[in-house]
Amino acid sequence: MDENGAGETMMSLKVPTQLREEIRAKAVKEGVTLRVIVLRALKAAGFEVDDAELADRRPAHSGRRKGS
């Protein structure tokens, strides 16, 4: 849980295949997760998203792109 006691929960939804691929491609290009891309979009749409949630939380050795 975070300091507000909010914690996290799973959310599953269906989106058009092309949109999923566009999100994946953007995530790969930026070296972040799909989660980060979606949370950024939600924040831009006016939803409250803490900036700390926008960081890639994968371990450094996870294979993400470095220096891009």
C-alpha positions in Angstrom: 0.0 0.0 0.0 1.1 3.6 -0.6 1.1 6.2 2.2 -2.6 7.0 1.4 -3.6 3.3 1.9 -4.7 3.1 -1.7 -2.6 0.2 -2.8 -3.0 -1.3 -6.3 -5.4 -3.5 -8.1 -5.4 -5.3 -11.4 -7.5 -3.9 -14.2 -8.2 -5.9 -17.4 -9.9 -4.5 -20.5 -10.3 -5.2 -24.1 -9.0 -2.7 -26.6 -8.6 -2.9 -30.4 -5.6 -5.0 -31.4 -4.1 -2.1 -33.4 -4.3 0.2 -30.4 -2.6 -2.4 -28.2 0.2 -2.7 -30.7 0.6 1.1 -30.9 0.9 1.3 -27.1 3.4 -1.6 -27.1 5.5 0.0 -29.8 5.5 3.4 -27.9 6.5 1.6 -24.7 9.4 -0.2 -26.5 10.6 3.0 -28.1 10.6 4.8 -24.8 12.0 1.9 -22.8 9.0 1.8 -20.4 6.2 -0.5 -19.6 2.6 -0.5 -21.0 1.5 0.5 -17.5 3.6 3.7 -17.7 2.2 4.6 -21.1 -1.4 4.0 -19.9 -0.9 5.9 -16.6 0.6 8.9 -18.5 -2.5 8.9 -20.8 -4.9 8.8 -17.9 -3.0 11.7 -16.2 -3.2 13.7 -19.4 -6.9 13.0 -19.5 -7.3 14.7 -16.1 -7.2 11.7 -13.8 -5.1 12.0 -10.6 -1.9 10.0 -11.1 1.0 10.5 -8.7 4.2 11.2 -10.6 5.9 8.4 -8.7 3.6 6.0 -10.5 5.0 7.1 -13.8 8.4 5.6 -13.2 9.4 2.3 -14.7 9.5 -0.1 -11.7 11.2 -3.0 -13.5 14.6 -4.1 -12.2 17.5 -2.6 -14.1 18.4 -6.1 -15.5 15.0 -6.7 -17.0 16.2 -6.0 -20.5 14.7 -2.5 -20.9 16.5 -0.2 -23.2 19.1 2.0 -21.6 20.1 5.5 -22.5 17.3 6.1 -25.0 
